[in-house]
């Protein structure tokens, strides 16, 4: 039996009464601990109660389906190859479907999610008609532009493993998916638009979203089974080369009346196969197949579409194995169960939290599992027993939070993804920085697969991973320049080794790529070398390598110009010292520190991969100035100390220079931790997440980038944010009273509990903390928190405190922290309480160090 008693506990609440549970035997159970007050572990079944809600109820796949989020909102399973959705003719249809009022052009089975670049995949779309004009197959429109139609408002529904809507023609289309197979259910009106008894027709189009078909496309209809098979060659959306995709389509639910092929705008049931050329004047010729049915008894027809990158035979085999009986309900339930299994390890208290908050949280988690895609067994490029994953789109986006998030909640899949990356190196010679549709994607900055491997290695990912080969791969990135470094490895390595930076207008004759981004590449290469040193140190016996790469990780300093100023609209910002591009002769060039920033009003600023691009990629020097993830201590000193660092970081955010809709902004939200101001990280997080991330169709501030934005939201709301490539999570209060994460690797549950939780989020500042019942003052934790099932209890208040502010509390840094005071933050003693009151009196928006005599 349990009863509730109130006991004075001055160590937790000054002068307050706290509710405790007391068992029949007199054991006192703390509400914020999994131990009793004697330190004994209590019943885990009591502590780790399961949620009273279904996590899938709070997943909204349509978040980010407009306003450039480019999210795939359709039916799939975690990491699934088959991704079924309605395709629209929007100019922002990279994920297939958009909620911007665009018209439906078809229903296809392969997609990416949240990407930029050109529209991705969308191969072999189906399109239904209730009947053709005058019952003539040529009375239906076949080309994409001619057939497109609206869908009815209010009919759109999506849930994990399901997507459905009703076309303006009255046809209801529902879809679900297995790993390589989509199931489409078309429910037709009893009569067609002319009032005749329905004789439905479904066409299969040999093109993709961006009409990129190359060479010949083929389709064949089996005269015995009426099965459609075919293939075509396409372009990737953000890379080089081509790929061939294959399909296998079967139909159930009605007697087939006839079938055939179409070319251009004409169709014939007399012809059962088609090979169609690439294009005329750059536009692929419309072509494909159709099947027409007698009126179905229940007006429903199911199409089963298997997809493959190996052969049509393999597509058919997958379809037959995965969905043998065309059972829509069973397939949908199986998909739901897979999603529930992936998402359920994260449980939150719903106390005081509205459904919008929960929807934002769990939808973000959902999106982290959509990409990359598990193409194991579907790689025609080499034979291997290793896993193969695709749609790393791109690692420059994913390494910062999406991959670290999966390491927490799905380490077995990350293990397979790391093995896939290493196997790609084995067979193609380099780790990819971006990959889609079997093709090499464009490298945006550094060799950022190095960061992914280091993050996984440091967090114990090991099952079946050949880390010696993994180390060989990252060292090759650092030492050998590929001929075509636009898509792998690094460019300018001779200059990197001799000068210690990538020069603007570098003379690089050994390899070729877009000769821009010299500044951002220098900063990213510096970090890449640091994480290589971390792997080398962990493997052991590589002391020379450790020293070399640690030394090279300091190359970022070579682009710092101490007297460089920055102006906004002609007014000096007051800050001096910025990174600047540098020439081969050691002299500095110039790039306005605000160029390519969120407040850059120059329409001619080019900040991507164009030959006329800037020396930073998709970001400004202002923002890149903070990208020294491994040596924040030295960066803080370089900027003039912790007070000056905070002032500059505040300016970056307060003036809107940073853009939270792009990944370089992520870590800047939490970098106050390194300056001893973790409260300001909490403050920034509680501004950005509710302001820029909404549970609405247009609720993302930019491309979701394969779940990068979703993982930023999820980590922020859990209250732990990674510094990727290091075993570091920065602590802020979770957005929920309690958060529990069960590690699939160890089956142990870690918990973060907020005491004094306030649903209005006024109490977002940590006053004190305990870890497994012991006082804890560090403002960061490591990965063992998750794998060992630890408990972190945070006592919250409405004002900034001294918690997490000492040098000994700060996250690891390569350099030495300087300019900080030395004081205790043990909030259980009186002197700490006095300091907390002093901090409470400080203006949080100002500089705390300056208000207290500059002493930290």
N, C-alpha and C positions, 0 to 999 in steps of 0.2 A: 504494500500500500504506500502511496505517496501523498504527502500533505504539504501545504504551502505555509512557510513561515517567513517573517521579516526579521532580519538580523542586521545590526549595525556593522558596517564594514568600512572603516575610515580609509583603509588602504586603497579602496576602489572609488569611493564617493565621499567627499568631504562632508561630514555631518549628515549623510544620507542613509536611508534604510533600503536594503536591497532584498529582493525576493529570492529565496532559495527553496529548493525541493528537499524535503526530509523523508527518508524512507522509514518503513516500519521499524527497522533496526536502529534508527537514529543516525544513519549516514547522511551527511549534508552534501547535496549536489549543487555545485556552482552553475549558474545559468550560462556562464561564459567558458566553461571548461569541461573536458571529457574526463576529468579526475574529480574525486571528492576533495574536500578541503584538507584531508590528510595526505593527499597526493596519490591515492590509489586509483587505478584505472577503473572506471565504471563500465557497465554493460554497454557494448558498442551498439546493440540493437536499440537502446534507448537514445543514444547520441545520434546515430546515423539513421534517423527516421526517413522513410521514403517520402517523396512528395505526394501531395494529395491531388496533383494535377498531372495531365498528360503533356509532356514537353512539346509534342507536335501541335497542340492547340495554340501554341504561341509562335509558330513558325509562319511567317508571311513571305512567300516566295516572290511576291510582286514588288517588294521594297527594292527600289533601284531599277525598276523596269521602264522608267522614263527619266528625262532630265540628264541623260548621259551616263546613268549608272551602268547601263549595258548588261544588266544581270540576266542570266538565264533563269526564267521563272517556271520552266516546265517540269515534266515528269522524268525523274532519274533516280538512281540509287547512289549511295556514297561512292565517289570516284568512278561512277559508271561511264561506260563508253556510249551507250545509248542514251540520248537526251532528247525526248520528244516534246515538241511544242509547236504552236502556230507561228508561222513566219509572217512578218509584216514588211511593207515596202517603205518603212521609215528610213531616214538618213542616219539613224542611230540604232540600227538593228543588229549590232554585233552579237547579242545574245539570242537572236531570233525574233522574239516577241517584244513589242513595246506597247505601253498604255498611253500613247500620245495621239490616239485617234487614227492611226495609220490603218491601211486595209490589209486583209489577210491574203497572202499569195499562195499559201500551201501549208502542209504539215510535215515536218521532216524530223529525222532521228539522230542527227549529230550536231552538237553545238559546243562552243566555249562559253565562258561566263565572265562578264565584267571587264572585258578587254577593250583596249583602244584599237588603233590600226583599222584595217578594212574589216568588213563583216566576215565572220569566221564560220566555216563549215556550212550547215544547212543543206546538205546534199540530199538529192533524191526525194523531193517533196511530193506528197500525195495531195490531190485536190478532188473534192466530191461534187457531184451534181445529182439532184433528185431525178433529173431526166434531161434530155437534149431536145431542142426545138424541133417539132415535127417528128420526134422519135428517130432522128437522124444523128448518127455519131458526129457528123460535121455541123450539127446545130449547137454543139458545146464549144466553148472557147478554151484553147489549149495554151497559148503563150501566156507567160506570167503576167504581163501588163494587161492583157485582155481579160483574164479570168479573175483578177483580184476583186475582193468584195469586203464589205464592212462586217463587223460582228455586232450583235445586239447588246446594248448597254444593260448591265445588270445580270448578264448570263455568265460572266467570267468567274471561274473558280479555280483555285490552285491550293494544293496541300502536298506535303511530302509524298512523292510517288504518284501524283495525279495532277492533271491539268485539263480543263474543259471550257468550252464556250459554245455559243450558238451563232451560226452565220446568219446574215440577213436573209438568206434563202430559206431559213427555217431548219437547216440541218444542224443537229447537235453533234459536236465532236468531242469525245472524251479520250484521254490517253494515259497510259501508264507504261512502266518500263522494267525490264530486267537488265542484266549487265550489258549484253550485246544486242538486245532485242526490244523493240517498241511494239506496243499494242494500241491500235487506234480503233475506237468504236464510233461508227457513223450511224446516227439515228435519223432516218429520213422522214419527212412528212409523207402522209399517205398519198398525196398527189403532188405532182411537180407544179412549177409556177404557171403552167398553162392549164392546170386543172385536170391533167391526165393522170391515170394511175402511175405511181412512181415506178420508173425503170432506172434505178440508180447507175451512175457511171463514176468510176474513180480512176483518175489518171496518175501516172508516175512520171515525174519530170527528171530528165538527166542533167540538171544543173545544180547550182548551189546558191547561197545567199548573194554572193557578189558576182555571179555570172562569170566565174573564172575558169570554166571548163577548158582544158587544153587537149590538143590532139583529138582522138576519136572517143566518143562515148558509145556504149553498146547496151542493148536490152534484148532479151529473148523471152518468149513465152512458150512454156512446155505444152505441147499439144495434148498430153495425157493428163497432167495434173493441173494445168492452167497456172502454174507457178511462174512468177516473173523473176528473172535474174539479170544482173547487168553490172556495169562498172563505168567509171570515167576518171580522167586525170584532171586534177585541180591545182590551183596555186594556194600556198599558205597565206595567211592574212598579214603576217608580220615577219617575213623571213625569206629565205632563198630556196630554190628548188621547186619540185612538184611532188604530188603524192597521188596514188590511185586508191579510190574507195570502191567497195563492192556492196551489193545489196541482194537480198532474197526476200520476196514478198509473196505471202499466201493470204487467201481470203476465205472467210467462213460466214455463214448466216443466211445465204440465199443461193439459189441456182444461178450459175453463170450463163448469161444469155449469149454473149460473144466477147471477144477481146481482140486486140490488135495493137498497132503502133500509130503514133502521130509524128509528123514532121512539119515544121512551121505551123500553119493553122489548119492543116488538113489531117484527117485520120482515116484508117481503113482496117476493117476486120479481116481482110484477105492476107495481110502481111503480119507475120509473127515475130520478126526480128528486125533490128535496126542498128546500123552503124552510122553515126552522124559525125561530120567533121567539126573541127574546132570552132571556127567562127567566120563570119563575113564582115569585113571592115571593123574587126575588133569586138563584134557582138556575137556570142554563141548562138547558133541556130537552135530554136526551140525543137525539142524532140523527146520522145519517150514512149510510154505504152499506156494502154487503158484497158479496163475491164468493165463490162456492163452486165447488170444482173436483172433477173426477173424480180418482180416486186417481192421483197422479203416479207415473211409472215409477220414478224414483229417490227418491221420497218428498220431493223438494225443489221449492219454488216460490220464484221471485225476484220481489220487488216493487221497481219503480223509481219513486221519488217525486221529482219536480221541485218546487221551491218558488220563489215569486216574490212581490214586493210590487207588481207592475205588473198582471199578468193571468194567468189560467190558460193562455192561449195562450203567454205567454212562459215559464211554468214548463214546458210541454210542449216548447217549442223548446230550452230549456236541457238538458232531460233527453235529448232525442234527439241533441243535439250532443255532450254530455259522455260519455254511456254508451250508445252506439247499439246495442251487441250484448248487453247484460245480462251482460257478462263480469266476474264478481266478482273473479277473480284479477288480471286486468289493471288493474281499477280500484283494487284494494288496492295493487298494486305502484306504480302512478302516484302514489298518495297517499304511500306510503312514500318514494319518490324525492324528492317535494317537501319532506317533512320533513327528510330527510337533507341536502338542499341548504341548508336554512335553518340547521340546527344545526351542521353540520360545520365552519364557519369557526372554531369554538372547539375547540382541541385541547389536552389536558392530558396530562402524564406520569402514568401509573398506578403508578409506582414507590412501593411501600409503602402505597398507598391501597386501602382495601377497596371492594367493590362497592356497599355502602350509601352511601358518600360520593359515588361517581360517580353513583349513581342519584339522590341528592338534588340534585346539581348539574345534571345534564342534564334532569331532570324539571322543575326550576325554569325552565331555559331554554325548554323545550317550552311551558310554560304562558304565556310572554310572547307567543307567536305565535297563541294561540287567539282573543283579542280584541285590538283592535277588529276588526270584520268588514267585509270589502270588499263593499259593496253597489253598486258602480259599475254603472250600467245598471238598477238596481232602485229608483231614487228617483222616485216619482210626484209629488213636491211641486214640482219645478221642472225645467226642461230645461237641461242644461249638458253641455259636453264635458269638464268637470273630473271627477276621481275623486270618489266618494262613499263614505265609511266611516261605519259606525254602531257601536253598542255601545261608545262611549266611556263606560265605566260604572264610576266616574265620573272625570273628569279630576282632581278633588281627590285621588284615590287614585293615578292613573297618572302624574302629572307628576313624582313624586319619584324614581322609579327605572325604571318599566316603559318609558316613552317614551324616556328617555335610553339604556336598554339597547338598544332597537331601533335607535336612532341609531348605535350602535357596530356592531351585527351585521347590520342590514338597512336601511341609509340610504335606499335607493330606495323602500322601502315607507313609511318615515317621511316622505319627500318627498311622496308621494301623500296621506298622512294630513294633512299640513299644508295641502296644496292643498285638501283636502276641508273642513277647518275654515274656511279663508278663504272658500271658495265658499259655505259655510253662512252666513257673515256677509253675503256679497253678496246672498243671496236671502231671508234671514230677519232681517237687520238686526243680529245679534249673534253673537259667537262662543259656542258652547255650552260649558257647564261639565260637562254630563252629557247623554248622548243615547243612546236605545235605541229600537228598533222605529219609526224615523222620528219619534219624539216627543221633545219637550224634557224632559230630566230635571231634577230639583231641584238647585239650586245649594247647595253645602254650606258654602262659605266665600267666598273671593275669586273673582276672574275668572281662574281658573287656566289657561285656555287661553293667556293671556298668557305664562305661564311656559313652556308647551310651545313656543310660537312663538319665544320668546327663546332657549331652549335649542337649538332647531334652527338658528336664524339664526347664533348664535355658533359653531356647530360645522360651518358650511359647507353646510347643506342649501339648495340653490338651484335645482336643475333644474326649470324651469317654474314656480317659485314667484313669485308677484307680491308682492314684499315691500313695495311701496308700499301696496298694498291691505291687506296684513297689518298694516302699521303703523297705517293708518287704523282698522282694527278694534280694535286694542288701545287706541288713544287714545279711541275711542268708549266702550270699557269704563270708562275713567278719567274721562270728562267728561260723559257723558250717562246719566241714570238712566232705565231702562226702566219702563214702567208696571207690569209684572209681573216684578219682579226676583227672584221665587222661582225662576225658571228660566233667567235669562240676565242678564248684566251685573252691576252692583253697586247696592245700595240705600244710601240715606242720603248721597248725594253732596254735597248742600248742606252738611250738617254736616261731612262729610269735608274740604271745601274751606275752610270758615270756622273750624271748631274744631280741625281736625287730628286728629280721631278720630271713631269712630262712637259716639254716646252710647247708654247704656242708656235705654230708653223714649224713643227719638228721636221728634221730631215730623216725620214724613215724609209729606207729602200728595201728592207727585208720583209716587210709585211704591209698590207694595205687595208685601210678602213677610212671612215670619215674623220678627217684631220681637224676635229673640233673637241670640245669638252676637256681641254688639257687640264683645267683646274679641278674639275670634279673628278676626273680620272686619277689625278695625283692623290686626292684625298681618299678615294676609294681604294686605290692600289695600296696606300699606306695601311688601311685597315685590313685589306686582304693579307698583307704580309704579317700583320700582327696575329691573325687567327691561324695562319700557318705555323707560326712560332708556338702557339698554344697546343696545336696537335703534336708538333715535334716534341715539346716538353712532356706531353702525356705519354707518348710512345716510348720515350726514353732512349738513351744512347745517341742522341742527335744534338749534343750541346753546341756544336759549331753552327748547325742550322738555326738553333734557337737564337744564338747571339746575332747571326746575320739578319734574320728576319725581324727581330726586335729592333735592331739598328735601322733597318729600312722602313720600319713602321713609323719612324719619326720624320720621314721625308715631308710630311705635311708642313713642317715648320719652314721649309725652303720657299714656300710661296707666300709667307706672311710679310706684308709690307707695313711696317710699324707706323708710318706717317700717312697712310692712305685715309682719306676722309670720305664721307658719304653725305649727299644732299637730297632732300625731298623738295621738289618744286622750288629749287633755288635756295632753300634754307638748310643750313648745316645741321645734321642730326646731332652733332656734339660728340660723336664717337670717332675715335681715331684708331687705325690699325685694322686692316682687312686683308684677306687673301687676294692676290692679283696674279694674272697670268704672267709667265716669264719666258723670255726668249732663250735661244741656244747660247747666246753670248752673255748670259747671266743677268741682263738688264730686264727690268719689269716692263710689261705692257700695261694696258688699262682696259678694264671692263667696269662700267658703272655697277657698284655693289647692289643696286636695286634692279638691274636689268633681269628680266625674266621672273621678277617677283610678282606677287599677287596685286601689287599696286603700280606695276609698270604699265603706263598708258600708251606706250609706243606701239602702234599696230605692226611695226616692222621688226619687232624683236622676235628672233627665231631661236628657239631653245631646245630643239629636238635633234634629230639625226641628219638634218640638211647640211649640205656642204657649206652653207653660209651661216651655220648655227653658231651659238655662243660658246664660251669656254666653260659653261656649266650646263648640265643636262636637266631640263624641266624644273629648274630651281635657280635661285639667285645666289650671289656670293654672300649676301646677308644670311641666308638660311644655311648654305653650305659651310659658313664659318663655324657652325656648331658641330659639324660632322667630323669629330675626332672621338669616336665612341670608346676607344681604348685608353685614351689619355686625357680625360677631362681635367685632371688636376693640373697638368701643364697648360692646357688651354685656358683654364681659369686664371692662372698666373699670367699668361700671355695677355689676357684681356684686362689685367690690372687688379686681380684679386676677386674674391667671392662677391663683394658688394657690386663691383663694376660688372662682373659677369651677370649677376641677377638683373642689373639695370639694363644691360644690353638685351638679355633674353626677354625681359618685359617689353622692351621697345619692339622687338621682332613680332611679338604677339599683339600688343596693344595697337600698333599702327597697321595691323593687317598685312604685314609683309609676307608672312607665311600663309600657306594655303593648305588647310587640313584635308582637302580633297586629293592630295598627292603625298606619297609615302615619305619623302624626306622630312615632312613636318612631324611625323609621329613621335620620334624620340624627343624632339624639342619640347613637347608638352611636359615631359617628365625629367628634363635635365636639371631642374632646380634641385633635385636630390643631391647632385654632386656639389652644389654650392651650399649645402646644409640648410636648404629651404624646402623640405618635402611638402610642407603645407601649400606652397605655391603650385606644386604639381597637381595636388588635389583640386585646387581652385581652378586651374586651367582645364583639367579634365572635365570638371563640372560645368564649365562654360561650353567647351567644344562638343561634347557628346549630345546633350539635349538641344543645342542650338543648330548643329549641322547634320545630325543623324536622326531622322524621323522615321517612324514606322508607316510611311506612306509610299506610294508609287514613285514619287519624285524625291524621296527622302535621303538620298545620298549626295554628298557634295561633289562627287566626281566618279570616274570609273571605279567599279568595285575591285577591279584587277584581281580576278580569280580568288576573291575572298579576303584580300588584304584589308579592305575597309571593314569587312565584317569582323575580322580578327582584332582590329584596333578597338572596335566597340566592345567586343567580348572581353578582351584583356582589361580594358579600362574599367568595365563594370564589375569584373571580378576583384579588381583592386591590386593587381600585380601586372607590371609591364616589363617585358624583357629588354635587355640590351643584347641583341642577337649576336651570336658568336662568342658569347661569354656566359658563364653560369651565374647570371644575375637577373633578379626580378625586383623592380622598384616598387615599394609598397605605398599605396594610398588606401583609404577606406573603400571597401566595396560599396556598390550602389544598393545593396540589400543588407538586411540585418544579419543574415548568415549566408555563407557560400560554402558548399562542400564539393570537392572534386575527388572522385574515386579513380585511382590510377589503374588502368587496365593491365599495366605491367606487373604490379605487385598486389593488386586488389586491396590496397590500403587507401583510406579516405582522409584527405587533408581538409581542414576546416578553417575558415576565417570568420570570426564573430565580431560584430560591431556592438559594443555596449554604449548606450545612450544614442542608439540609432534614431535618426530624425528623417522621416519620409519627405519633409520639405527641404532637406539637404542644407540646413544651416549648420549642423554639426558634422562638418566634413574634415575636421582637423584632428589628428591623432595627438592625444595628451600623454598617453603611455601605452605600453604593450607588453604582452607576455607571449612566449613561445613555449608550448608544452608546460605551461604553468610557471615558467621562470621569467623574470623581468628581461625584456628584450628592447634594446635601444637602437639597433641598426635599422637604417631605413631601407634595407634590402634583405632578400633571402635568396637561397640557392635552390636548385632543382630537387634536392633531397626533401624539401618541404612536401612535394607531391608524392615522391616515391616511397617515403617513409611514413606518410600519413600523419603529419604534424598538425598542431592546432595553434593558430595565431589569433590572439584576442586583442582587439584594439579598443581602448577607451577613448571616446570621441568628445569633442567640445566644439564650441562655435568660434574659437579664436586660435590663432597659431600658438604653439607651445615650443618648448625646448627639445621635444622628442626628435631624435634622428638628426641632430644638428652638429654633434661633435665630430672631429676628424675621425675618431675611431668608429663612428656610426656610418660613415660615408661608403659608397660602393667602391670596389677595387678600381685602381687606376694605375697605369704604367708609371707615371711620374709621382712626385710627392706633393701632397696638399700643403699649400703655404698660405699664410694670411688669415688662418682661422684661430679663434680662441680655443681654450681647453677647459671645458666644464662638463659636469655630470648631468645626465638627463634622467636620472633615476627618480621617477615621479612619485615614489613612495616616501621620499624624505622631505622635510620642510623647506630646505633651501631650494630644491627643485620646484616646489610649489610657488615660491616667491618669484623664481625666474619665469615660470609659466604665466604668472600674473603680469610680470613686466612685458612679456611677449604679447599678452592679451591686450595690453594698452597700446601696442604698436599698430600703426596703420598698415594693414596687410598689403595694400596696393603700393605702398612706398618701399623704401629700402630699409630693411630691418637693421642691417649693420650700421648704417649712417645714423639711425635714430638711437642707437645704443653705443655711441662713441666709436663706431667702426669695429667693435670687438665681436667676434663670433665665438 
